[in-house]
Amino acid sequence: MFKNILGDIEAGVEKPLKFNLMYPSMSSLNFTELATRHGYVSEQHTVITEDGYILTMFRITKGRHCRRLIRKPPVLLMHGLLMSSDSFLDSGPNAGLAYLISDLCYDLWLPNIRGNYYSRRHINLDPDVDKDFWDFSNLEFGYYDIPASIDYILRHTKSTKLNYIGFSQGGGTFVIMNSKRPEYMKKTGVAILLAPGTKHTYTRSTLFRLLCETYLLYFPLLTDIGEYEALPLGGIVQKLSAFLCKDTLIASSGCRLALGLLYGPHPGSMETETVKVLFQHFPAGTSVKNMAWYGQSVNIDEFQNFDYGAIKNLQVYGSVQPPAFNLSLVEVPIVIIHGRNDFLASPADIEWLASKLPNLLEDFYVEEPLWNHFDMTYSRLTSKYILPKISEYLKKYSH
């Protein structure tokens, strides 16, 4: 099977990914189909990492409302934990960041991190059989996936730099990349981090803390019984959420309440239709190990590598404690955008990150006091509250 996949990739004939799921018609469309339906020209690309993971990346070459030449350099927009590139489309063409940024005439690229439903492939490993496929956490995203995506974009567009926008995990893993692979700093003009997730010591999301601590507690047991994949598309959590939240009444009440408890309440920010659609794509899947890493992150006051325990840490890192990521090395110009009502990536944790970055251009709080974590991707108010700041810095670093 995997030889056939590689053959198709090398021949340039890989087919668009399809999902045979019993969802409403709009939400069952893949990225290119949904973008095309709204009048946006898009493409599907395949990226292979140094360690053999096959990632799917999408590109919107021109926005529907773009009336000028495409700006340079290209822009990379990275999703968050348990998400996919679809998250930037789910709130529709008037609010989805993928639509809004491409409408500003940027060549927009949207990767998918290993382990979600778009990037659940490898040149040698079968995710349904091989446990080694799932041996990853945030480190691998930053060390392999983002660099491979950047190199692909630069090579394909013949650019020397790109501008980076990362939400939540997509912000934290960008920082990891630059601390571990400093050669990539010269490939980024500016990085705009939306509610970046690094350490989560002061998270106010009780549900997030409970979920991650549960994965950490049962990590040895789950791996012993062969459970390596966490919260996949088509899993019981996602299927049940999608089934319940497709009902308008439940979506506007129970599902909205659950999101508020997890990410912070913000009445009226998210359209009910968006709630219905997002659960068709969320959660999108990751590894049990990655969820266990988040379980560690809520209990320590540091942003560090995975903690295997003293004995294995000595074998892997040469030290009893896992090393922290050296944020003082991250010299890329960075802008942070976040909200005061973010339960998951708390202002205290983000201020800690901001204090460690040597080239922070701006630490920007969204004007709306109830702006929460999920508002970055799903609010109907993104064009009012965060797009102007994103546009300001993209223009400064574009031509």
Disulfide bonds with the S-S distance in Angstrom:
Cys66-Cys105 2.01
Cys245-Cys255 1.96
